Amino acid sequence: MASIKEMTLHDRPRERILLHGGQALTDKELLAVLLRTGRAGQSALEMADELLGEGGGLNGLVTAERRSLRRPGLGDAKLATLLAALELGRRLARARMAERDLLEHPAAVASYLTLRYGSFDQEIMGALFLDVRNQLIYDNEIYRGTLSRALVEPRAIFKEALLRSASAFILFHTHPSGDPAPSAEDLDFTERMSKAGELLGVRLLDHLILGNYGAWVSLKRRGAC
C-alpha cells in the first residue's frame, strides 16, 4: 500500500473528499481522513485498514469498545475524533428512525440497533417504544449480562412503556455468539411478552435478535409475534 505522501495530490483522501465529497471515498479512506496521520512505519491509510480489518469492517468498528481501539499512534486526540464521528453517526441514525413507521422497516431498525448495541461480549436486551403511528419515542437498554429469558422480569419493560405513553414496542437483544438464530427460550419469551402486551394495551410489534457483522433475525417475520 502506497503511503499518502507517495500519492499524487489528487489521489490523497483529504484532497479527494474536498473535491468530490465523502461518497467518493472508501471506508478506509474516510477513516484515514479522521485519523489525519499514522505512526512510524504505518500511514494513516494502513492504520485505517488495520482498524477495519480487526473489527470485520465498519460495523465492527462502530460497535467496538474504546479499549479495543487503543494502540500506538492512536492517542487521545485521534481517538476522541474517531469516537465523536461514530457517535454522530449513531445520532443521525436515530434521528432518521424517528421519521419512519418502524413496523414497515425492520431492516432499518436492525441496522440502527446493530450500530448502537451490536458486537458486545455481554448479552443486551432492550426495547424501542413507539407511538400510535409506530414511530420511535424512545429506546433503552434494559438488561445486560448473561440472561435467562425465563428470569427476565417483564415489569421493567412495561413500566418504561407506560412511562413513555407508548402504544407499542419492539424488543431486541444481542447474541454474543454472533449467531442470531432464535433459541426455544427466545421464542417462549416472545410469546409471553406478546400476551402480556395485549393485556396492558401495549402491543409487541417485533422481537429482533442481533448477531455479528450486521446479521439479524425478526421473530415477527418468523410468525412468533
N, CA, C and O of each residue as an XYZ file, in Angstrom:
900
protein
N       0.842     -1.191      0.000
C       0.000      0.000      0.000
C       0.885      1.252      0.000
O       1.761      1.404      0.852
N       0.649      2.125     -0.945
C       1.439      3.355     -1.012
C       1.091      4.260      0.158
O      -0.060      4.334      0.587
N       2.112      4.950      0.667
C       1.834      5.913      1.727
C       1.141      7.124      1.115
O       1.213      7.354     -0.093
N       0.468      7.892      1.966
C      -0.260      9.065      1.469
C       0.702     10.067      0.841
O       0.356     10.726     -0.140
N       1.909     10.189      1.398
C       2.878     11.132      0.838
C       3.318     10.739     -0.565
O       3.694     11.592     -1.369
N       3.269      9.430     -0.857
C       3.674      8.959     -2.187
C       2.583      9.133     -3.235
O       2.851      9.008     -4.430
N       1.359      9.420     -2.805
C       0.253      9.591     -3.741
C       0.326     10.953     -4.403
O       0.874     11.901     -3.840
N      -0.231     11.044     -5.599
C      -0.372     12.364     -6.215
C      -1.365     13.173     -5.401
O      -2.184     12.606     -4.678
N      -1.301     14.463     -5.509
C      -2.150     15.338     -4.695
C      -3.625     14.995     -4.841
O      -4.362     14.975     -3.855
N      -4.061     14.723     -6.081
C      -5.487     14.484     -6.327
C      -5.940     13.087     -5.917
O      -7.138     12.805     -5.916
N      -4.996     12.205     -5.567
C      -5.347     10.864     -5.099
C      -5.430     10.770     -3.586
O      -5.910      9.769     -3.055
N      -4.976     11.786     -2.891
C      -4.968     11.745     -1.438
C      -6.391     11.889     -0.889
O      -7.168     12.696     -1.399
N      -6.740     11.111      0.149
C      -8.114     11.121      0.656
C      -8.634     12.498      1.045
O      -9.775     12.835      0.727
N      -7.823     13.297      1.725
C      -8.300     14.603      2.186
C      -8.604     15.515      1.005
O      -9.608     16.228      1.016
N      -7.746     15.501     -0.014
C      -7.979     16.333     -1.188
C      -9.191     15.829     -1.979
O      -9.969     16.627     -2.503
N      -9.349     14.506     -2.063
C     -10.461     13.939     -2.823
C     -11.804     14.222     -2.177
O     -12.789     14.461     -2.875
N     -11.857     14.199     -0.842
C     -13.136     14.474     -0.192
C     -13.544     15.935     -0.387
O     -14.734     16.244     -0.452
N     -12.570     16.823     -0.479
C     -12.865     18.231     -0.726
C     -13.322     18.461     -2.166
O     -14.169     19.314     -2.431
N     -12.756     17.698     -3.080
C     -13.105     17.855     -4.495
C     -14.409     17.155     -4.872
O     -15.217     17.690     -5.631
N     -14.604     15.931     -4.323
C     -15.700     15.094     -4.805
C     -16.732     14.717     -3.744
O     -17.765     14.134     -4.071
N     -16.468     15.039     -2.484
C     -17.404     14.673     -1.422
C     -17.085     13.306     -0.834
O     -16.322     12.526     -1.403
N     -17.689     13.037      0.317
C     -17.407     11.805      1.034
C     -17.788     10.543      0.293
O     -17.186      9.491      0.508
N     -18.790     10.632     -0.588
C     -19.240      9.441     -1.303
C     -18.175      8.882     -2.242
O     -18.268      7.730     -2.668
N     -17.174      9.681     -2.565
C     -16.115      9.228     -3.474
C     -15.043      8.402     -2.761
O     -14.179      7.815     -3.413
N     -15.093      8.354     -1.446
C     -14.052      7.679     -0.669
C     -14.536      6.336     -0.141
O     -15.721      6.165      0.145
N     -13.629      5.399     -0.015
C     -13.912      4.123      0.622
C     -13.983      4.312      2.136
O     -13.603      5.363      2.653
N     -14.473      3.289      2.846
C     -14.500      3.349      4.310
C     -13.099      3.590      4.856
O     -12.911      4.392      5.770
N     -12.122      2.896      4.294
C     -10.739      3.039      4.748
C     -10.246      4.469      4.549
O      -9.580      5.020      5.426
N     -10.564      5.069      3.417
C     -10.112      6.436      3.139
C     -10.800      7.448      4.047
O     -10.166      8.397      4.507
N     -12.085      7.255      4.308
C     -12.790      8.152      5.226
C     -12.185      8.078      6.621
O     -11.994      9.098      7.283
N     -11.887      6.869      7.053
C     -11.274      6.697      8.369
C      -9.895      7.341      8.417
O      -9.521      7.924      9.435
N      -9.141      7.244      7.337
C      -7.813      7.864      7.275
C      -7.911      9.384      7.383
O      -7.044     10.018      7.984
N      -8.963      9.973      6.802
C      -9.158     11.423      6.922
C      -9.354     11.805      8.390
O      -8.822     12.817      8.849
N     -10.124     10.989      9.129
C     -10.336     11.265     10.547
C      -9.040     11.110     11.347
O      -8.768     11.898     12.252
N      -8.251     10.102     11.014
C      -7.006      9.862     11.744
C      -5.950     10.928     11.458
O      -5.135     11.257     12.319
N      -5.978     11.466     10.224
C      -5.085     12.529      9.756
C      -3.656     12.044      9.552
O      -3.091     12.260      8.480
N      -3.061     11.405     10.534
C      -1.678     10.923     10.410
C      -1.593      9.499     10.939
O      -2.446      9.054     11.708
N      -0.564      8.804     10.521
C      -0.331      7.461     11.033
C       0.693      7.494     12.153
O       0.652      8.359     13.028
N       1.607      6.545     12.112
C       2.700      6.492     13.091
C       3.947      6.004     12.364
O       3.901      5.714     11.169
N       5.028      5.917     13.065
C       6.277      5.494     12.436
C       6.101      4.124     11.777
O       5.759      3.144     12.438
N       6.336      4.074     10.486
C       6.236      2.822      9.758
C       4.844      2.443      9.325
O       4.650      1.376      8.743
N       3.858      3.299      9.595
C       2.473      2.971      9.233
C       1.739      4.266      8.874
O       1.653      5.183      9.691
N       1.217      4.333      7.659
C       0.481      5.517      7.226
C      -0.919      5.524      7.831
O      -1.359      4.526      8.400
N      -1.612      6.644      7.709
C      -2.995      6.733      8.184
C      -3.882      5.726      7.459
O      -4.784      5.144      8.062
N      -3.628      5.518      6.162
C      -4.405      4.522      5.408
C      -4.155      3.114      5.931
O      -5.084      2.312      6.030
N      -2.927      2.817      6.260
C      -2.603      1.489      6.786
C      -3.202      1.286      8.170
O      -3.686      0.201      8.491
N      -3.170      2.330      8.987
C      -3.793      2.232     10.307
C      -5.300      2.041     10.167
O      -5.895      1.245     10.893
N      -5.914      2.764      9.243
C      -7.346      2.614      8.997
C      -7.670      1.202      8.535
O      -8.659      0.610      8.968
N      -6.837      0.668      7.660
C      -7.026     -0.699      7.171
C      -6.931     -1.707      8.314
O      -7.686     -2.678      8.363
N      -6.010     -1.470      9.218
C      -5.834     -2.343     10.388
C      -7.066     -2.307     11.283
O      -7.552     -3.354     11.711
N      -7.572     -1.111     11.567
C      -8.740     -0.960     12.434
C      -9.968     -1.646     11.831
O     -10.708     -2.332     12.535
N     -10.176     -1.460     10.540
C     -11.328     -2.076      9.887
C     -11.171     -3.588      9.809
O     -12.142     -4.329      9.966
N      -9.945     -4.043      9.566
C      -9.707     -5.474      9.471
C      -9.938     -6.200     10.777
O     -10.489     -7.301     10.787
N      -9.524     -5.599     11.882
C      -9.681     -6.222     13.194
C     -11.149     -6.345     13.575
O     -11.558     -7.324     14.200
N     -11.946     -5.337     13.192
C     -13.352     -5.340     13.589
C     -14.271     -6.033     12.607
O     -15.471     -6.148     12.856
N     -13.718     -6.504     11.477
C     -14.576     -7.125     10.477
C     -15.317     -6.111      9.640
O     -16.398     -6.399      9.127
N     -14.746     -4.919      9.494
C     -15.375     -3.889      8.675
C     -15.951     -2.768      9.505
O     -15.697     -2.668     10.705
N     -16.729     -1.927      8.854
C     -17.265     -0.733      9.502
C     -18.211     -1.071     10.644
O     -18.189     -0.407     11.680
N     -19.046     -2.100     10.469
C     -19.965     -2.484     11.549
C     -19.208     -2.847     12.820
O     -19.612     -2.475     13.922
N     -18.117     -3.570     12.660
C     -17.327     -3.932     13.830
C     -16.674     -2.735     14.474
O     -16.555     -2.670     15.698
N     -16.251     -1.789     13.664
C     -15.590     -0.602     14.195
C     -16.554      0.259     15.003
O     -16.210      0.715     16.094
N     -17.752      0.484     14.482
C     -18.666      1.400     15.150
C     -19.199      0.841     16.461
O     -19.687      1.596     17.302
N     -19.112     -0.471     16.644
C     -19.596     -1.054     17.891
C     -18.459     -1.489     18.809
O     -18.701     -2.067     19.869
N     -17.215     -1.214     18.405
C     -16.059     -1.608     19.227
C     -16.007     -0.786     20.512
O     -16.389      0.384     20.530
N     -15.537     -1.403     21.568
C     -15.345     -0.679     22.813
C     -14.065      0.151     22.736
O     -13.133     -0.189     22.008
N     -14.037      1.237     23.494
C     -12.910      2.175     23.411
C     -11.568      1.496     23.640
O     -10.595      1.775     22.939
N     -11.520      0.602     24.624
C     -10.229     -0.003     24.968
C      -9.673     -0.860     23.835
O      -8.458     -1.024     23.728
N     -10.548     -1.410     22.985
C     -10.073     -2.249     21.891
C      -9.482     -1.414     20.753
O      -8.781     -1.950     19.894
N      -9.758     -0.113     20.739
C      -9.227      0.762     19.697
C      -7.854      1.327     20.049
O      -7.132      1.809     19.176
N      -7.503      1.267     21.316
C      -6.224      1.811     21.757
C      -5.061      1.073     21.106
O      -5.044     -0.156     21.046
N      -4.089      1.842     20.620
C      -2.881      1.261     20.022
C      -1.859      2.374     19.827
O      -2.225      3.549     19.861
N      -0.589      2.035     19.623
C       0.411      3.070     19.338
C       0.004      3.883     18.110
O      -0.404      3.326     17.091
N       0.118      5.181     18.221
C      -0.251      6.049     17.114
C      -1.680      6.536     17.160
O      -2.060      7.434     16.408
N      -2.484      5.943     18.050
C      -3.871      6.379     18.198
C      -4.033      6.920     19.612
O      -4.537      6.245     20.509
N      -3.588      8.158     19.777
C      -3.629      8.805     21.079
C      -4.983      9.403     21.387
O      -5.961      9.170     20.677
N      -5.027     10.180     22.463
C      -6.294     10.726     22.930
C      -6.976     11.608     21.885
O      -8.190     11.522     21.699
N      -6.207     12.448     21.210
C      -6.816     13.381     20.243
C      -7.449     12.625     19.076
O      -8.584     12.914     18.697
N      -6.726     11.658     18.502
C      -7.272     10.879     17.388
C      -8.461     10.030     17.832
O      -9.471      9.938     17.134
N      -8.323      9.411     19.005
C      -9.397      8.567     19.494
C     -10.655      9.385     19.758
O     -11.762      8.940     19.456
N     -10.489     10.573     20.318
C     -11.643     11.442     20.567
C     -12.328     11.830     19.258
O     -13.556     11.858     19.182
N     -11.535     12.128     18.230
C     -12.105     12.468     16.922
C     -12.886     11.296     16.350
O     -13.991     11.470     15.836
N     -12.313     10.108     16.439
C     -12.964      8.914     15.924
C     -14.257      8.620     16.674
O     -15.285      8.342     16.056
N     -14.212      8.679     17.998
C     -15.397      8.401     18.802
C     -16.499      9.432     18.550
O     -17.681      9.088     18.529
N     -16.114     10.693     18.359
C     -17.099     11.740     18.070
C     -17.787     11.475     16.737
O     -19.002     11.633     16.622
N     -17.009     11.070     15.722
C     -17.588     10.776     14.408
C     -18.549      9.598     14.487
O     -19.617      9.627     13.875
N     -18.181      8.569     15.229
C     -19.042      7.401     15.369
C     -20.337      7.747     16.099
O     -21.411      7.268     15.735
N     -20.227      8.579     17.130
C     -21.427      8.975     17.870
C     -22.347      9.839     17.017
O     -23.568      9.713     17.105
N     -21.779     10.710     16.197
C     -22.609     11.488     15.275
C     -23.380     10.563     14.332
O     -24.549     10.804     14.032
N     -22.711      9.501     13.867
C     -23.385      8.528     13.016
C     -24.544      7.862     13.730
O     -25.608      7.675     13.139
N     -24.359      7.502     14.983
C     -25.435      6.879     15.757
C     -26.612      7.844     15.936
O     -27.771      7.451     15.805
N     -26.305      9.096     16.233
C     -27.380     10.070     16.467
C     -28.134     10.384     15.180
O     -29.347     10.590     15.206
N     -27.428     10.420     14.065
C     -28.089     10.628     12.783
C     -29.010      9.450     12.466
O     -30.126      9.639     11.983
N     -28.535      8.240     12.741
C     -29.360      7.053     12.507
C     -30.616      7.094     13.364
O     -31.695      6.723     12.901
N     -30.485      7.546     14.614
C     -31.659      7.622     15.480
C     -32.643      8.684     14.994
O     -33.856      8.479     15.033
N     -32.116      9.818     14.539
C     -32.990     10.877     14.028
C     -33.798     10.378     12.829
O     -34.969     10.726     12.678
N     -33.178      9.573     11.991
C     -33.889      9.021     10.836
C     -34.934      8.004     11.266
O     -35.988      7.892     10.640
N     -34.646      7.259     12.336
C     -35.618      6.291     12.837
C     -36.904      6.976     13.283
O     -38.000      6.445     13.106
N     -36.753      8.164     13.865
C     -37.908      8.873     14.408
C     -38.888      9.315     13.326
O     -40.014      9.703     13.638
N     -38.482      9.264     12.069
C     -39.343      9.713     10.972
C     -40.018      8.562     10.242
O     -40.728      8.796      9.265
N     -39.818      7.321     10.688
C     -40.307      6.164      9.948
C     -41.360      5.381     10.731
O     -41.406      5.417     11.961
N     -42.208      4.671      9.975
C     -43.062      3.648     10.555
C     -42.172      2.420     10.746
O     -41.851      1.726      9.781
N     -41.780      2.157     11.977
C     -40.770      1.137     12.216
C     -41.271     -0.275     11.927
O     -40.474     -1.174     11.658
N     -42.575     -0.471     11.981
C     -43.118     -1.783     11.651
C     -42.855     -2.132     10.196
O     -42.725     -3.306      9.850
N     -42.775     -1.112      9.335
C     -42.579     -1.327      7.903
C     -41.106     -1.404      7.514
O     -40.793     -1.701      6.361
N     -40.195     -1.143      8.451
C     -38.768     -1.093      8.114
C     -37.924     -1.892      9.103
O     -37.053     -1.317      9.756
N     -38.156     -3.199      9.234
C     -37.361     -3.978     10.201
C     -35.870     -3.986      9.889
O     -35.049     -4.023     10.806
N     -35.508     -3.950      8.606
C     -34.088     -3.948      8.255
C     -33.411     -2.663      8.735
O     -32.279     -2.695      9.216
N     -34.115     -1.526      8.602
C     -33.575     -0.253      9.070
C     -33.453     -0.242     10.595
O     -32.488      0.288     11.145
N     -34.439     -0.831     11.269
C     -34.383     -0.920     12.729
C     -33.196     -1.774     13.159
O     -32.455     -1.405     14.071
N     -33.019     -2.917     12.500
C     -31.904     -3.801     12.827
C     -30.562     -3.117     12.587
O     -29.627     -3.283     13.369
N     -30.471     -2.351     11.510
C     -29.242     -1.630     11.206
C     -28.935     -0.604     12.292
O     -27.792     -0.485     12.732
N     -29.949      0.133     12.719
C     -29.771      1.120     13.785
C     -29.349      0.449     15.092
O     -28.435      0.919     15.769
N     -30.016     -0.651     15.442
C     -29.701     -1.334     16.691
C     -28.297     -1.933     16.666
O     -27.586     -1.909     17.671
N     -27.905     -2.469     15.512
C     -26.550     -3.002     15.386
C     -25.525     -1.895     15.554
O     -24.491     -2.085     16.194
N     -25.818     -0.733     14.975
C     -24.924      0.414     15.102
C     -24.762      0.817     16.554
O     -23.673      1.204     16.978
N     -25.836      0.729     17.313
C     -25.795      1.198     18.691
C     -25.427      0.117     19.710
O     -24.746      0.393     20.697
N     -25.882     -1.107     19.464
C     -25.758     -2.119     20.501
C     -25.014     -3.393     20.086
O     -24.755     -4.243     20.937
N     -24.667     -3.548     18.818
C     -24.126     -4.818     18.354
C     -22.711     -5.096     18.804
O     -22.021     -4.210     19.309
N     -22.277     -6.347     18.616
C     -20.900     -6.797     18.845
C     -20.413     -6.573     20.276
O     -19.305     -6.082     20.492
N     -21.239     -6.930     21.235
C     -20.814     -6.852     22.632
C     -20.511     -8.241     23.158
O     -21.098     -9.224     22.705
N     -19.595     -8.326     24.114
C     -19.274     -9.607     24.728
C     -20.408    -10.091     25.618
O     -20.597    -11.295     25.791
N     -21.162     -9.154     26.182
C     -22.285     -9.497     27.036
C     -23.589     -9.379     26.260
O     -23.701     -8.603     25.311
N     -24.564    -10.161     26.682
C     -25.876    -10.051     26.052
C     -26.578     -8.793     26.556
O     -26.509     -8.446     27.736
N     -27.249     -8.129     25.633
C     -28.006     -6.920     25.952
C     -29.439     -7.114     25.501
O     -29.689     -7.619     24.407
N     -30.377     -6.713     26.339
C     -31.786     -6.709     25.948
C     -32.350     -5.318     26.182
O     -32.028     -4.664     27.174
N     -33.182     -4.880     25.272
C     -33.810     -3.573     25.410
C     -35.060     -3.498     24.560
O     -35.552     -4.511     24.063
N     -35.565     -2.296     24.400
C     -36.797     -2.112     23.639
C     -36.821     -0.735     23.003
O     -36.242      0.221     23.520
N     -37.501     -0.656     21.874
C     -37.843      0.617     21.245
C     -39.321      0.852     21.499
O     -40.150     -0.012     21.215
N     -39.650      2.013     22.030
C     -41.029      2.335     22.377
C     -41.606      3.274     21.320
O     -40.977      4.264     20.947
N     -42.813      2.952     20.841
C     -43.380      3.612     19.672
C     -44.716      4.275     19.993
O     -45.417      3.883     20.926
N     -45.049      5.292     19.192
C     -46.347      5.961     19.343
C     -47.387      5.260     18.475
O     -47.120      4.188     17.931
N     -48.578      5.862     18.341
C     -49.676      5.226     17.608
C     -49.384      5.104     16.119
O     -50.031      4.317     15.429
N     -48.410      5.878     15.605
C     -48.023      5.785     14.185
C     -46.821      4.867     13.994
O     -46.224      4.825     12.919
N     -46.476      4.140     15.042
C     -45.317      3.236     15.029
C     -44.009      3.975     14.803
O     -43.070      3.426     14.226
N     -43.948      5.218     15.257
C     -42.721      5.998     15.174
C     -42.026      6.018     16.537
O     -42.667      5.944     17.586
N     -40.714      6.118     16.488
C     -39.895      5.975     17.686
C     -40.107      7.129     18.667
O     -40.024      8.302     18.302
N     -40.384      6.763     19.923
C     -40.433      7.726     21.021
C     -39.113      7.690     21.794
O     -38.527      8.720     22.127
N     -38.674      6.459     22.065
C     -37.529      6.290     22.971
C     -37.007      4.868     22.815
O     -37.783      3.942     22.579
N     -35.708      4.695     22.946
C     -35.173      3.332     23.014
C     -34.241      3.227     24.203
O     -33.601      4.199     24.604
N     -34.179      2.027     24.758
C     -33.467      1.902     26.024
C     -32.931      0.488     26.207
O     -33.620     -0.493     25.926
N     -31.693      0.399     26.681
C     -31.138     -0.872     27.139
C     -31.705     -1.154     28.517
O     -31.656     -0.296     29.398
N     -32.249     -2.359     28.712
C     -32.929     -2.663     29.968
C     -32.185     -3.705     30.786
O     -32.156     -3.623     32.014
N     -31.588     -4.676     30.126
C     -30.824     -5.707     30.821
C     -29.490     -5.896     30.122
O     -29.385     -5.733     28.906
N     -28.470     -6.243     30.903
C     -27.150     -6.551     30.354
C     -26.523     -7.674     31.176
O     -26.645     -7.709     32.400
N     -25.867     -8.565     30.496
C     -25.215     -9.667     31.175
C     -25.622    -10.988     30.570
O     -26.213    -11.022     29.491
N     -25.311    -12.083     31.253
C     -25.745    -13.403     30.811
C     -27.187    -13.577     31.243
O     -27.476    -13.729     32.430
N     -28.093    -13.556     30.273
C     -29.514    -13.514     30.576
C     -30.172    -14.867     30.366
O     -29.860    -15.594     29.423
N     -31.079    -15.183     31.260
C     -32.019    -16.271     31.014
C     -33.361    -15.627     30.741
O     -33.899    -14.910     31.585
N     -33.901    -15.882     29.565
C     -35.150    -15.245     29.202
C     -36.263    -15.593     30.193
O     -37.177    -14.800     30.419
N     -36.172    -16.777     30.775
C     -37.199    -17.191     31.724
C     -37.162    -16.349     33.000
O     -38.159    -16.256     33.716
N     -36.000    -15.732     33.281
C     -35.848    -14.971     34.515
C     -35.948    -13.457     34.299
O     -35.970    -12.694     35.265
N     -36.009    -13.023     33.036
C     -36.140    -11.592     32.762
C     -37.512    -11.124     33.236
O     -38.528    -11.736     32.908
N     -37.539    -10.066     33.987
C     -38.786     -9.557     34.542
C     -39.447     -8.589     33.552
O     -38.905     -7.515     33.291
N     -40.602     -8.951     33.003
C     -41.274     -8.066     32.033
C     -41.684     -6.723     32.626
O     -41.881     -5.755     31.891
N     -41.814     -6.657     33.949
C     -42.327     -5.438     34.582
C     -41.510     -4.207     34.193
O     -42.079     -3.145     33.938
N     -40.175     -4.339     34.144
C     -39.329     -3.187     33.825
C     -39.595     -2.679     32.411
O     -39.574     -1.473     32.165
N     -39.844     -3.595     31.493
C     -40.105     -3.199     30.110
C     -41.445     -2.485     30.005
O     -41.544     -1.431     29.377
N     -42.473     -3.056     30.617
C     -43.803     -2.445     30.518
C     -43.905     -1.164     31.348
O     -44.658     -0.255     30.999
N     -43.156     -1.094     32.433
C     -43.123      0.152     33.208
C     -42.579      1.290     32.350
O     -43.113      2.399     32.366
N     -41.510      1.007     31.599
C     -40.926      2.018     30.715
C     -41.905      2.394     29.615
O     -42.023      3.566     29.258
N     -42.613      1.392     29.070
C     -43.594      1.649     28.002
C     -44.704      2.571     28.494
O     -45.090      3.509     27.797
N     -45.213      2.306     29.686
C     -46.294      3.129     30.225
C     -45.791      4.524     30.595
O     -46.501      5.514     30.416
N     -44.569      4.594     31.110
C     -43.984      5.888     31.451
C     -43.845      6.767     30.218
O     -44.022      7.983     30.301
N     -43.525      6.160     29.062
C     -43.334      6.905     27.819
C     -44.627      7.061     27.028
O     -44.620      7.609     25.926
N     -45.740      6.581     27.587
C     -47.043      6.622     26.894
C     -46.965      5.941     25.531
O     -47.558      6.401     24.555
N     -46.225      4.840     25.484
C     -46.066      4.103     24.228
C     -47.305      3.266     23.955
O     -47.942      2.760     24.879
N     -47.637      3.126     22.685
C     -48.743      2.259     22.310
C     -48.245      0.914     21.796
O     -49.026     -0.026     21.645
N     -46.934      0.823     21.526
C     -46.348     -0.419     21.035
C     -44.857     -0.415     21.337
O     -44.284      0.612     21.700
N     -44.240     -1.578     21.182
C     -42.789     -1.656     21.403
C     -42.199     -2.771     20.553
O     -42.887     -3.703     20.136
N     -40.901     -2.642     20.311
C     -40.126     -3.668     19.623
C     -39.020     -4.108     20.569
O     -38.194     -3.298     20.990
N     -39.006     -5.369     20.895
C     -37.936     -5.915     21.724
C     -36.698     -6.163     20.878
O     -36.799     -6.384     19.671
N     -35.540     -6.126     21.505
C     -34.319     -6.559     20.832
C     -33.366     -7.146     21.853
O     -33.382     -6.767     23.024
N     -32.544     -8.065     21.407
C     -31.423     -8.495     22.242
C     -30.305     -8.999     21.345
O     -30.527     -9.390     20.199
N     -29.098     -8.979     21.896
C     -27.917     -9.395     21.157
C     -27.545    -10.822     21.527
O     -27.781    -11.269     22.649
N     -26.964    -11.525     20.573
C     -26.379    -12.845     20.818
C     -24.865    -12.708     20.710
O     -24.342    -12.618     19.599
N     -24.146    -12.688     21.829
C     -22.689    -12.531     21.773
C     -21.986    -13.615     20.959
O     -20.860    -13.409     20.505
N     -22.629    -14.760     20.768
C     -22.037    -15.811     19.945
C     -21.898    -15.375     18.497
O     -21.114    -15.945     17.739
N     -22.677    -14.344     18.114
C     -22.653    -13.871     16.737
C     -23.717    -14.482     15.867
O     -23.981    -13.974     14.777
N     -24.342    -15.562     16.313
C     -25.393    -16.235     15.547
C     -26.749    -15.743     16.042
O     -27.088    -15.975     17.202
N     -27.542    -15.065     15.193
C     -28.819    -14.522     15.654
C     -29.977    -15.512     15.643
O     -31.113    -15.119     15.909
N     -29.727    -16.775     15.346
C     -30.811    -17.761     15.303
C     -31.493    -17.838     16.667
O     -30.812    -17.970     17.684
N     -32.832    -17.758     16.708
C     -33.535    -17.770     17.997
C     -33.504    -19.143     18.660
O     -33.561    -20.177     17.995
N     -33.412    -19.124     19.973
C     -33.487    -20.352     20.753
C     -34.945    -20.606     21.130
O     -35.798    -19.736     20.951
N     -35.224    -21.792     21.649
C     -36.573    -22.091     22.139
C     -36.948    -21.126     23.261
O     -38.107    -20.729     23.388
N     -35.963    -20.754     24.071
C     -36.194    -19.803     25.165
C     -36.580    -18.431     24.615
O     -37.454    -17.765     25.170
N     -35.934    -18.003     23.528
C     -36.279    -16.732     22.888
C     -37.728    -16.740     22.416
O     -38.455    -15.764     22.599
N     -38.136    -17.836     21.813
C     -39.492    -17.945     21.281
C     -40.531    -17.951     22.398
O     -41.582    -17.321     22.280
N     -40.235    -18.661     23.478
C     -41.156    -18.699     24.620
C     -41.297    -17.320     25.250
O     -42.398    -16.891     25.597
N     -40.164    -16.631     25.392
C     -40.192    -15.299     25.997
C     -40.981    -14.321     25.125
O     -41.733    -13.492     25.638
N     -40.808    -14.421     23.822
C     -41.538    -13.549     22.897
C     -43.038    -13.758     23.029
O     -43.804    -12.795     23.049
N     -43.456    -15.005     23.118
C     -44.888    -15.300     23.273
C     -45.418    -14.740     24.590
O     -46.523    -14.200     24.646
N     -44.622    -14.874     25.642
C     -45.037    -14.363     26.957
C     -45.172    -12.844     26.944
O     -46.118    -12.294     27.508
N     -44.218    -12.168     26.295
C     -44.274    -10.707     26.217
C     -45.425    -10.237     25.342
O     -46.044     -9.213     25.632
N     -45.719    -10.964     24.287
C     -46.826    -10.595     23.416
C     -48.157    -10.679     24.152
O     -48.996     -9.787     24.025
N     -48.351    -11.735     24.912
C     -49.600    -11.900     25.665
C     -49.726    -10.840     26.753
O     -50.809    -10.297     26.972
N     -48.618    -10.544     27.435
C     -48.653     -9.502     28.466
C     -48.966     -8.142     27.852
O     -49.704     -7.346     28.432
N     -48.401     -7.881     26.675
C     -48.665     -6.614     25.996
C     -50.124     -6.456     25.613
O     -50.676     -5.359     25.709
N     -50.751     -7.530     25.184
C     -52.174     -7.480     24.839
C     -53.018     -7.112     26.049
O     -53.969     -6.340     25.930
N     -52.681     -7.654     27.205
C     -53.435     -7.363     28.424
C     -53.280     -5.905     28.850
O     -54.215     -5.298     29.371
N     -52.079     -5.349     28.621
C     -51.801     -3.978     29.057
C     -52.095     -2.938     27.981
O     -52.012     -1.738     28.245
N     -52.433     -3.376     26.784
C     -52.716     -2.435     25.699
C     -51.477     -1.824     25.090
O     -51.535     -0.731     24.526
N     -50.341     -2.523     25.196
C     -49.089     -2.069     24.592
C     -48.591     -3.221     23.712
O     -48.035     -4.195     24.219
N     -48.789     -3.110     22.414
C     -48.533     -4.227     21.504
C     -47.043     -4.500     21.306
O     -46.244     -3.574     21.168
N     -46.688     -5.760     21.293
C     -45.346     -6.168     20.875
C     -45.371     -6.329     19.358
O     -46.028     -7.233     18.841
N     -44.661     -5.459     18.646
C     -44.678     -5.486     17.185
C     -43.653     -6.451     16.605
O     -43.882     -7.042     15.549
N     -42.525     -6.613     17.290
C     -41.473     -7.479     16.767
C     -40.464     -7.737     17.877
O     -40.425     -7.032     18.885
N     -39.659     -8.754     17.667
C     -38.527     -9.043     18.546
C     -37.355     -9.338     17.625
O     -37.357    -10.335     16.901
N     -36.354     -8.466     17.655
C     -35.197     -8.591     16.787
C     -34.019     -9.161     17.571
O     -33.723     -8.721     18.681
N     -33.365    -10.134     16.981
C     -32.160    -10.714     17.575
C     -30.980    -10.302     16.708
O     -30.996    -10.495     15.493
N     -29.964     -9.739     17.334
C     -28.810     -9.193     16.622
C     -27.598    -10.082     16.801
O     -27.257    -10.468     17.919
N     -26.947    -10.405     15.692
C     -25.696    -11.144     15.730
C     -24.539    -10.246     15.331
O     -24.638     -9.022     15.416
N     -23.463    -10.839     14.903
C     -22.289    -10.081     14.481
C     -22.369     -9.685     13.016
O     -23.073    -10.311     12.223
N     -21.628     -8.623     12.669
C     -21.460     -8.183     11.289
C     -22.786     -7.894     10.580
O     -22.943     -8.169      9.390
N     -23.733     -7.335     11.337
C     -24.990     -6.930     10.731
C     -26.022     -8.021     10.584
O     -27.102     -7.764     10.052
N     -25.738     -9.232     11.034
C     -26.712    -10.326     10.942
C     -27.834    -10.109     11.954
O     -27.582     -9.647     13.068
N     -29.064    -10.436     11.579
C     -30.197    -10.251     12.472
C     -31.350    -11.153     12.061
O     -31.404    -11.648     10.935
N     -32.268    -11.357     12.995
C     -33.466    -12.155     12.750
C     -34.663    -11.410     13.322
O     -34.605    -10.907     14.444
N     -35.739    -11.337     12.563
C     -37.010    -10.779     13.022
C     -37.936    -11.925     13.382
O     -38.245    -12.758     12.530
N     -38.387    -11.983     14.637
C     -39.297    -13.039     15.039
C     -40.709    -12.804     14.514
O     -41.496    -13.744     14.408
N     -41.032    -11.561     14.187
C     -42.316    -11.306     13.528
C     -42.342    -11.977     12.155
O     -43.333    -12.602     11.779
N     -41.248    -11.841     11.418
C     -41.178    -12.473     10.096
C     -41.253    -13.986     10.190
O     -41.637    -14.650      9.228
N     -40.890    -14.532     11.336
C     -40.959    -15.971     11.535
C     -42.278    -16.404     12.147
O     -42.481    -17.580     12.449
N     -43.183    -15.431     12.328
C     -44.504    -15.748     12.837
C     -44.578    -15.950     14.330
O     -45.551    -16.514     14.830
N     -43.554    -15.495     15.064
C     -43.520    -15.709     16.506
C     -44.203    -14.601     17.288
O     -44.428    -14.743     18.490
N     -44.540    -13.489     16.619
C     -45.247    -12.409     17.321
C     -46.059    -11.597     16.321
O     -46.731    -10.639     16.704
